[in-house]
Amino acid sequence: MIQLHRQEKEQFKKLFKQEAVDHFDDRLKVLEIFLNSENHVTVGELVSLIEENGHALSPDFVMETLKLMCRFGFAQKNRFEDGHIRYEHMHLGHHHDHMICTRCNAILEFQNEELEVLQLKIASEFGFHPLQHKMELYGICAGCMKDHARLMPLTLAKQGERVKVTEFTGGSESRMRLLSMGLRTGDELQVITNLGKGQMAIAVDFKRFVIGRGLAQKIRVLPIQEEKAC
């Protein structure tokens, strides 16, 4: 990796000087600190890293430099589900896809040659010539699964998560309301929408339900992946 970063710096120097880009020394500092970070960084995060390394560069200057780095192929811009624009290294000849944790927002890179071959095969079957692609898988990382409380109220389940109903709390009245809706302990359900406020939409056996947060708070669930892992 050190050798690869050294090559990137040499090509950066050659291209930026060839294009007569101004403030070259400061832009080189941006590249060096960017290459030393293995994370997917926002402009603000990169500005903070630059300050930690004893340099003072404005966010506008850093953003402009990142745009130049993207234009010349040293960086790549991504916008994941959280809406933030993040930048990562773009090493020639290297391709990877991403897994994004919806709980802690960790971004995991992965490569799978069989998957790449399968994508080309599928494209060929449709007579399609792919030029580039990206894959983003959203879910829960191993660390969050380990730390995730075994039992939780339904209101804490994430959108798209599958959970198993373990018990109803809150007394006989709320229990009867839930039973009358057709919900039972042992049901496996999928969270369709959970916006953190207002009603939730869930599905059980291909049937949709809309439930208020107060009632959803009384449904205790267990993430299905955790249960299978135990």
Buried (B, 14 or more C-beta within 10 A) or exposed (E): EEEEBEEBBEBBEEBBEEEEBEBEEBBBBBBBBBBEBEEBBBBEBBBEBBEEEEBEBEEEBBBBBBEBBBEBEBBBEBEBEEEBBBBBBBBEEEEEBBBBBBBEEBBEEEEEEEEBEEBBEEEEEEEEEEEEEEEEEBBBBEEBBEEBEEEBBBBBBBBBBBBBBBEBEBEEEBBEBBEEBEBEBEBBBBBBEBEEEEBBBBBBEEEEBEBEBEBBBBBBBBBBBBEEEE
